[in-house]
Structures are given as C-alpha cells and as structure tokens.
C-alpha cells in the first residue's frame, strides 16, 4: 500500500459505477461528490458502497455508468443530525482513483481466478470503544458486533461498525473497551427495516466491515504514525 495513506485506515476497492454522482459539499473551493460503486462478492451478491471523491480526481469519463474503477482510500464516518437525532454516516473517502480498461480486465480474467483478485479489502487499526455484542443466530452461527474508533489527523476519529463471525466472534466477546486491534476485512452493505413510532416502516442501508482476521496490538507494539493532510473532506 502507498505510504502516503494513513497506516491505520486504508482500503482497496474494484467495482463498477452505478447511478449518477451527486454533489456532497465544498471546502476551500474544492467540490466533493458522492457516487456508488457496485462490488461483486464470490456468492454473486453485490455490495453497493458510497464513495466520496474530489472533483480534482475525476474527469468527464471517470464516473460514467458501468465504468470499472480501482479506488484507494479510507473508510470514514461523520455525524448527521436529522430531526434532532444523531445518525452515523459511513462513506469511503477516495484518495486515488483509476479507470480499469477493457484490456486490463481481459488480462485479469486470463491470468487470475476470482479468488486471487482483491476487489474489496480494508485494513483498520483502532480501539474498541464499546463492549462487543456477542450473539448466536437461531441456526447457531456466532456473530459479534464491534464499534472501532480509528484515529485521524487533526484529533478526529472515525467510528466504524464491524461484524465478526465464528471463532473471531467468540474471541471478540472477551475484548475490553480500550483494547487496540488490527483487523482486515471487506466493506459490505445490507438493507434493514427501521420501524418508527407512528407505525411506518423505512428501508435503510447499513454499511460495516465484515472481519476476515484480527489481532490485538500490545501497547509496546504501538508505533503507528499518521500523515498530516492539508484539509479533511469528511
């Protein structure tokens, strides 16, 4: 991974643009947009991940519907206040975007199997900020919900919901608040229904990191350094 990226939060995504880009915000004259990237899983299901990108990283052809992109950046969060309620919003902040040509796609298909191609990988180093919630499904599958605080420049932090499975879930149930961990996983999307007090039901999309592997970092091993950026977009 390029050393220009913060070492405690970096990801690589490969997928296709779906839908149209929308204006997000402007900082110091630099405009930022949001678009969705469709990333296939091996199961055949697609994750639809929101990407925040600077106008300086795109041109007229970059975000065309169906365009295949390689995106490198960070998984970030920010708070949105709606109807006097605080809501955690998650997005991928793009630091580098490259269009993948048809020739490159053909070469990848010829040289690699699907399992060899990394299309969705995120690495996070952060702190457990609330006690992990361990549970089992009616079919006996073990799951643990984790909220990870990942430090960012300018004394900011991103709060990333993560979900662990199986033996990783069993291990996470014993983690204490404040424990520092490193995890590798993938960004995923899922829909759920939110029931309101008036009885209405709203379909929403949640984003989280599905954990593939994790390890606890001891205090004397903590030598993580962060790059200082000129401005933060999210």
DAQUIVEN-V844019 format. One record per pair of residues at least 24 apart in sequence whose C-alpha atoms are under 7 Angstrom apart, sorted by the first residue. I is the first residue (numbers start at 1). J is the second residue. Records with the same first field share a line. If there is no record, write none. Layout:
I->J ; J
//
This chain:
6->226 ; 227
7->224 ; 225 ; 226
8->124 ; 125
9->74 ; 75 ; 123 ; 124 ; 125
10->73 ; 74 ; 122 ; 123 ; 124
11->72 ; 73 ; 74 ; 121 ; 122 ; 123
12->71 ; 72 ; 73 ; 119 ; 120 ; 121 ; 122
13->70 ; 71 ; 72 ; 119 ; 120 ; 121
14->39 ; 69 ; 70 ; 71 ; 119 ; 120
15->39 ; 68 ; 69 ; 70
16->66 ; 67 ; 68 ; 69
17->63 ; 64 ; 65 ; 66 ; 67 ; 68
18->65 ; 66
19->65
31->55
47->188 ; 189
48->189
49->189
50->91 ; 92
51->91 ; 92 ; 93 ; 94
52->91 ; 92 ; 93 ; 94
53->93 ; 94
57->97
62->99
68->99 ; 100
69->97 ; 98 ; 99 ; 100
70->97 ; 98 ; 99 ; 100
71->96 ; 97 ; 98
72->96 ; 97
76->158
77->158 ; 159 ; 160
78->234
90->207
120->186 ; 187
121->185 ; 186
122->184 ; 185 ; 186 ; 187
123->183 ; 184 ; 185
124->182 ; 183 ; 184
125->150 ; 181 ; 182 ; 183
126->150 ; 151 ; 180 ; 181 ; 182
127->178 ; 179 ; 180 ; 181
128->177 ; 178 ; 179 ; 180
129->177 ; 178
130->177
131->176 ; 177
132->172 ; 173
133->173
134->169 ; 173
141->166
142->166 ; 169
143->169
144->169 ; 172 ; 173
153->226 ; 228
160->208
161->208 ; 209
162->208 ; 209 ; 210 ; 211
163->209 ; 210 ; 211
164->210 ; 211
180->216 ; 217
181->214 ; 215 ; 216 ; 217
182->214 ; 215 ; 216 ; 217
183->211 ; 213 ; 214 ; 215
184->211 ; 212 ; 213 ; 214
185->209 ; 210 ; 211 ; 212 ; 213
186->210 ; 211
//
